[in-house]
Amino acid sequence: MSDAYRQSALLLHGVGEADRNWILAQLAAEEREPLTQHLIELKGLGMPVDGSLAARFLTQPLTQKDVREVKSAECKTFPDASVEAIHLLFEGEPMWLIAAVLSIRTWPWHDAFINKLDTSRREQIRIEMRESVPIKLGLALVSRLEARLPNAVDEAERLPIVSPPLTSFSQQIHRFARKWF
């Protein structure tokens, strides 16, 4: 397991500080601690920050082993989530993350989610989705989001139900009259 943490730390060392901090903040404490220790070690050794290492790793093609892992990866609750829960889950997340999750597969709630966004956010996500995202990265993001999904579902269930406004009786009569006259 230590080799995996070392490799991950080496990749994290090559990304920008804000991205590195965000990624570390998403991890559970037991995952974050060893990575942080390895990052401190790399900095102490004077290892230069090299973003090309992370870029090469993330853009390399999937191997047959990767394809088998992706096919066997099971998204348990994410596909069946309500659009409201997905909106709450993505609230405050960066556009690249939302685009990454949307681009790895067609989710049952995809169209409804996109249609609920304002025009500006919808266009930003479409632009972000033009960039290819490594499937393994997307699945790792989904795995983390699935862990947070129960809280979003609970919150969505507490939201008040908003009914469409009722039209007045006179408006209904007016429409009916237009049809017949």
C-alpha distance (Angstrom), angle and dihedral (degrees) to the residues before:
residue distance angle dihedral
M1 . . .
S2 3.77 . .
D3 3.82 91.5 .
A4 3.80 90.1 55.9
Y5 3.80 90.2 51.9
R6 3.81 91.1 48.0
Q7 3.80 91.9 50.5
S8 3.79 91.3 46.3
A9 3.80 91.2 48.7
L10 3.80 90.2 50.6
L11 3.81 90.2 53.3
L12 3.81 92.7 44.9
H13 3.78 90.0 49.4
G14 3.81 87.6 62.6
V15 3.80 97.9 54.0
G16 3.78 126.1 81.4
E17 3.79 118.4 -81.5
A18 3.81 94.7 -113.5
D19 3.82 91.8 50.9
R20 3.80 91.9 44.6
N21 3.82 91.3 51.1
W22 3.79 91.4 47.4
I23 3.81 92.3 50.1
L24 3.80 92.1 47.6
A25 3.80 90.8 48.9
Q26 3.81 89.8 56.9
L27 3.80 92.5 57.8
A28 3.77 128.0 88.0
A29 3.83 114.4 -107.5
E30 3.82 93.0 -106.9
E31 3.81 89.8 55.9
R32 3.80 95.8 40.3
E33 3.83 97.5 51.2
P34 3.83 98.8 62.6
L35 3.80 91.3 43.0
T36 3.79 91.4 50.4
Q37 3.82 90.8 50.1
H38 3.81 91.3 51.2
L39 3.82 91.0 47.1
I40 3.82 90.2 52.4
E41 3.80 88.9 49.3
L42 3.82 92.1 51.3
K43 3.80 91.5 49.1
G44 3.81 90.5 47.3
L45 3.80 90.6 52.5
G46 3.80 89.4 54.4
M47 3.80 92.5 -117.4
P48 3.82 107.5 175.8
V49 3.78 117.2 -121.0
D50 3.80 106.5 -108.1
G51 3.80 115.4 -177.7
S52 3.81 91.8 -178.8
L53 3.81 90.6 73.5
A54 3.79 92.0 59.2
A55 3.81 91.1 42.4
R56 3.82 92.3 52.1
F57 3.79 91.8 47.3
L58 3.79 94.5 48.9
T59 3.80 95.6 45.9
Q60 3.79 99.6 44.9
P61 3.81 113.5 113.6
L62 3.78 120.9 -100.5
T63 3.78 116.2 -94.3
Q64 3.80 122.6 -139.2
K65 3.80 88.0 -100.0
D66 3.82 89.8 53.7
V67 3.81 91.0 50.5
R68 3.82 90.6 52.1
E69 3.81 90.4 49.4
V70 3.80 92.1 49.7
K71 3.80 92.0 48.4
S72 3.78 91.7 49.1
A73 3.80 93.8 45.0
E74 3.72 108.7 109.5
C75 3.76 122.1 -153.1
K76 3.78 99.1 -158.2
T77 3.79 109.2 -176.8
F78 3.78 103.6 3.7
P79 3.84 98.3 83.1
D80 3.81 92.4 51.4
A81 3.80 97.0 47.7
S82 3.78 120.0 120.9
V83 3.78 119.7 -108.4
E84 3.81 89.3 -117.0
A85 3.82 91.2 54.9
I86 3.82 91.1 48.1
H87 3.82 90.7 50.2
L88 3.80 90.5 51.4
L89 3.79 91.0 45.5
F90 3.82 92.8 52.3
E91 3.81 93.4 43.0
G92 3.79 108.4 123.1
E93 3.83 93.7 6.1
P94 3.81 118.8 129.0
M95 3.80 117.8 -99.4
W96 3.81 92.6 -117.7
L97 3.82 90.2 59.0
I98 3.80 93.4 49.9
A99 3.81 90.3 46.7
A100 3.81 91.3 47.8
V101 3.80 92.1 54.1
L102 3.80 93.3 44.1
S103 3.80 92.7 49.2
I104 3.81 100.0 54.0
R105 3.79 94.7 69.3
T106 3.78 142.8 -15.8
W107 3.78 106.3 -90.2
P108 3.82 119.5 -156.2
W109 3.82 90.0 -121.0
H110 3.83 95.4 44.9
D111 3.82 99.5 105.9
A112 3.80 94.7 41.4
F113 3.81 90.2 48.7
I114 3.82 93.5 49.8
N115 3.81 92.0 45.7
K116 3.82 91.7 54.4
L117 3.81 91.9 57.3
D118 3.76 121.6 92.7
T119 3.79 115.2 -107.0
S120 3.80 94.6 -102.4
R121 3.82 95.5 53.1
R122 3.80 91.5 42.4
E123 3.81 90.4 55.4
Q124 3.82 92.7 45.2
I125 3.79 90.7 53.5
R126 3.80 92.2 47.4
I127 3.82 89.3 52.7
E128 3.81 91.5 48.4
M129 3.83 90.8 48.7
R130 3.80 90.1 61.6
E131 3.80 87.7 73.4
S132 3.77 111.9 80.5
V133 3.76 115.4 -120.4
P134 3.78 121.7 -154.5
I135 3.79 107.0 -107.0
K136 3.79 92.4 -134.0
L137 3.79 90.2 55.6
G138 3.80 90.7 49.0
L139 3.80 91.9 49.8
A140 3.80 91.0 48.4
L141 3.80 89.0 52.9
V142 3.80 91.2 48.9
S143 3.79 89.9 50.0
R144 3.81 90.6 54.6
L145 3.80 92.6 44.4
E146 3.80 91.0 49.8
A147 3.79 88.7 57.4
R148 3.82 88.6 57.1
L149 3.82 95.1 40.8
P150 3.85 97.9 90.8
N151 3.82 90.1 61.2
A152 3.81 91.0 49.8
V153 3.81 91.1 47.9
D154 3.82 90.8 51.3
E155 3.79 90.7 49.0
A156 3.82 92.5 47.1
E157 3.80 90.5 52.0
R158 3.81 90.3 54.2
L159 3.81 92.5 54.2
P160 3.80 114.1 105.2
I161 3.77 116.4 -106.6
V162 3.78 108.9 -111.5
S163 3.78 113.8 -150.7
P164 3.76 121.3 -159.4
P165 3.81 111.5 -100.1
L166 3.77 114.5 -91.3
T167 3.75 115.6 -118.8
S168 3.72 116.1 -125.9
F169 3.76 120.1 -103.0
S170 3.81 91.5 -113.9
Q171 3.83 91.1 54.6
Q172 3.79 89.9 52.0
I173 3.81 91.1 49.8
H174 3.81 90.7 48.0
R175 3.83 91.8 53.0
F176 3.78 91.4 46.7
A177 3.79 90.9 49.9
R178 3.83 92.2 50.4
K179 3.79 89.9 56.3
W180 3.78 93.0 54.1
F181 3.82 102.9 36.2
